[in-house]
Amino acid sequence: MSTFKRVNETDEYGQKRPVTIEVTSSTVVRTQKVPNWQGRIPLNKIHGVSVQKSRMGADTVTATVEDGVITWKLKDGQALVNAIDGAT
């Protein structure tokens, strides 16, 4: 299991929130502390993941899921892509 903290997410419905992401062998779990929220994406529902590197700030990781597109902004976006690709 890989964990990524301090990630800014924009979900497939346009909702923005700070989350912690955990990549397990079967799901991507996204949690927010305040307000208490949790979202799960089964890995087989993720159709593609890409990363756009940034020299000045956070990388942008884009995941295409059945309901749309989710973007995550974090320091080392390639590590998240590798964790998702390695779990599938």
C-alpha positions in Angstrom: 0.0 0.0 0.0 1.3 3.5 -0.9 0.1 6.6 0.8 0.2 10.2 -0.5 -0.6 13.1 1.8 -1.4 16.7 1.1 -3.0 16.1 -2.3 -5.4 18.6 -3.9 -8.2 16.8 -5.7 -10.7 17.9 -8.2 -13.1 15.0 -8.7 -15.2 14.0 -11.7 -18.1 16.3 -10.5 -15.9 19.4 -10.1 -15.7 19.2 -6.3 -12.3 20.4 -5.0 -10.9 19.1 -1.7 -7.6 18.3 0.1 -7.2 14.5 0.5 -4.9 11.8 1.5 -4.6 9.0 -1.1 -3.9 5.3 -0.4 -3.3 2.9 -3.3 -4.1 -0.7 -2.3 -4.1 -3.8 -4.4 -7.6 -3.3 -5.6 -8.7 0.4 -4.9 -7.6 4.0 -4.7 -8.9 5.3 -1.4 -9.3 9.1 -1.0 -10.0 10.6 2.4 -10.6 14.0 3.8 -10.6 14.8 7.5 -12.7 17.9 7.7 -15.5 17.3 6.9 -15.1 13.6 7.3 -15.3 12.1 3.8 -14.0 9.0 2.0 -14.1 8.0 -1.7 -13.1 4.7 -3.3 -12.2 4.0 -6.9 -11.8 0.3 -7.9 -8.6 0.0 -10.0 -10.5 -1.7 -12.7 -12.7 1.5 -13.1 -9.6 3.6 -13.9 -9.1 3.6 -17.7 -5.9 5.8 -17.9 -3.5 7.8 -15.7 -1.1 10.5 -16.9 1.2 13.0 -15.2 2.1 16.5 -16.2 5.3 17.5 -14.5 5.8 21.0 -13.1 9.2 22.5 -12.4 7.8 25.2 -10.1 5.1 23.5 -8.1 2.9 20.4 -7.8 2.6 17.9 -10.6 -0.9 17.2 -12.0 -2.0 13.6 -12.2 -5.1 13.0 -14.4 -7.1 9.8 -14.0 -9.8 8.9 -16.4 -12.6 7.0 -14.7 -16.1 5.8 -15.8 -17.8 9.0 -14.6 -15.3 11.5 -15.9 -11.8 12.8 -15.1 -10.2 13.2 -11.7 -7.1 15.4 -11.2 -4.7 15.3 -8.3 -2.0 17.9 -7.6 0.9 16.7 -5.5 4.6 17.0 -5.1 5.7 13.8 -6.8 3.0 12.9 -9.3 5.0 10.2 -11.0 5.1 8.1 -7.8 1.3 8.1 -7.7 1.1 7.0 -11.3 3.7 4.2 -10.6 1.7 3.1 -7.6 -1.6 2.9 -9.5 0.1 1.2 -12.5 1.9 -1.3 -10.2 -1.3 -2.2 -8.5 -3.2 -3.0 -11.7 
